[in-house]
Structures are given as C-alpha cells and as structure tokens.
Amino acid sequence: MSAYRDARPLAVLLLIAGALVGGTALAREVIGGAGFLVERPAIVVVWLVGLLLGAAVFGWTTSRSLRQAGSVRSLWLLALTVGVLASPLLLILLEHPSP
C-alpha cells in the first residue's frame, strides 16, 4: 500500500488534468450552439473553477504525502511530481529564450 501512497500526488495531478479536459469538452458540447461570445467566458469559468479546486485538492494531497514521507522513494516520487508540474514552463523557456 505504501507504493500507492507515495505516488498519490502524481495520480491526483493526472486525474485533475483529465477532469479539466473532460469538463471543458462537456461544457463545449452543452453550450456549443450559443456562439463564441457565450462559449469563451463559459470555458474560462470552467477552467477557473477547475484549477482552483484542483489546486486545493493537490495542495492537500501533497502536504499529506510530505508529512508521511518516510523513505527515499517517496521523496523521489514527489520530485517527479514537481518535474511534471515544471515541464510546461521548461518547454516555454526552450521555445522563447531570453535575449
């Protein structure tokens, strides 16, 4: 059970990303015929609510995992989670390097 507990923040992060993509697709289907001026703010609201709830759940899960981290493996899995979170930023920096 310890292996699952150590990977919990990474699993929660992937579930949040999947839920956001699914929620966005559902919102687009529900209000798809309303037009761009209605669709865009609705999608922004879906993303805002999803990201706020996701950040709260991810923060809670990560803080619990940090308190329960008792081995080197759990710390490496938390470092992997940080790497997954930082990878979009690193990709942006690779595409647009500073002058």
C-alpha positions as CSV (number, residue, x, y, z in Angstrom):
1,M,0.0,0.0,0.0
2,S,3.0,2.3,0.6
3,A,3.8,2.4,-3.2
4,Y,0.3,3.7,-3.9
5,R,0.5,6.3,-1.1
6,D,3.9,7.6,-2.4
7,A,2.5,8.1,-5.9
8,R,-0.7,9.7,-4.7
9,P,0.2,13.4,-5.6
10,L,1.2,12.4,-9.2
11,A,-2.0,10.4,-9.6
12,V,-4.1,13.3,-8.3
13,L,-2.3,15.6,-10.7
14,L,-3.1,13.4,-13.7
15,L,-6.8,13.0,-12.5
16,I,-7.2,16.7,-12.2
17,A,-5.8,17.2,-15.7
18,G,-8.2,14.6,-17.1
19,A,-11.1,16.1,-15.3
20,L,-10.3,19.6,-16.6
21,V,-10.1,18.3,-20.2
22,G,-13.4,16.3,-19.7
23,G,-15.1,19.3,-18.1
24,T,-14.1,21.5,-20.9
25,A,-15.3,19.1,-23.6
26,L,-18.6,18.7,-21.7
27,A,-19.1,22.5,-21.4
28,R,-18.3,22.9,-25.1
29,E,-21.0,20.3,-26.0
30,V,-23.6,21.9,-23.7
31,I,-23.1,25.4,-25.0
32,G,-21.7,24.8,-28.4
33,G,-24.5,26.3,-30.4
34,A,-24.6,29.5,-28.4
35,G,-21.7,31.1,-30.3
36,F,-18.3,32.3,-29.5
37,L,-19.3,35.3,-27.3
38,V,-21.0,32.9,-24.9
39,E,-18.7,29.9,-25.2
40,R,-15.4,31.7,-24.4
41,P,-16.5,33.1,-21.0
42,A,-18.1,29.8,-20.0
43,I,-15.0,27.9,-20.8
44,V,-12.9,30.4,-18.8
45,V,-15.2,29.9,-15.8
46,V,-15.0,26.1,-16.1
47,W,-11.2,26.3,-16.2
48,L,-11.1,28.8,-13.3
49,V,-13.3,26.7,-11.0
50,G,-11.4,23.5,-12.1
51,L,-8.0,25.0,-11.4
52,L,-9.0,26.4,-8.1
53,L,-10.5,23.2,-6.9
54,G,-7.6,21.2,-8.4
55,A,-5.0,23.4,-6.6
56,A,-6.8,22.9,-3.3
57,V,-7.0,19.1,-3.7
58,F,-3.4,18.8,-5.0
59,G,-2.1,21.0,-2.1
60,W,-3.9,18.9,0.5
61,T,-2.7,15.7,-1.1
62,T,0.9,16.9,-1.4
63,S,1.0,18.2,2.2
64,R,-0.3,14.8,3.5
65,S,2.3,13.0,1.4
66,L,5.1,15.2,2.7
67,R,4.1,14.5,6.3
68,Q,4.0,10.8,5.7
69,A,7.2,10.6,3.6
70,G,9.4,8.1,5.3
71,S,11.6,6.8,2.6
72,V,13.8,8.0,-0.2
73,R,11.5,6.5,-2.8
74,S,8.6,8.7,-1.6
75,L,10.8,11.8,-1.9
76,W,11.8,10.8,-5.4
77,L,8.2,10.4,-6.4
78,L,7.4,13.9,-5.0
79,A,10.4,15.2,-7.0
80,L,9.0,13.5,-10.1
81,T,5.6,15.3,-9.4
82,V,7.4,18.6,-9.3
83,G,9.2,17.8,-12.6
84,V,5.8,17.1,-14.2
85,L,4.5,20.4,-12.9
86,A,7.5,22.3,-14.1
87,S,7.8,20.7,-17.6
88,P,5.3,23.1,-19.3
89,L,7.3,26.0,-18.0
90,L,10.6,24.5,-19.2
91,L,9.1,23.9,-22.7
92,I,8.0,27.5,-22.9
93,L,11.5,28.7,-21.9
94,L,13.0,26.4,-24.6
95,E,10.8,28.0,-27.3
96,H,11.3,31.6,-26.2
97,P,14.8,32.0,-24.8
98,S,15.7,35.3,-23.2
99,P,17.6,37.7,-25.4
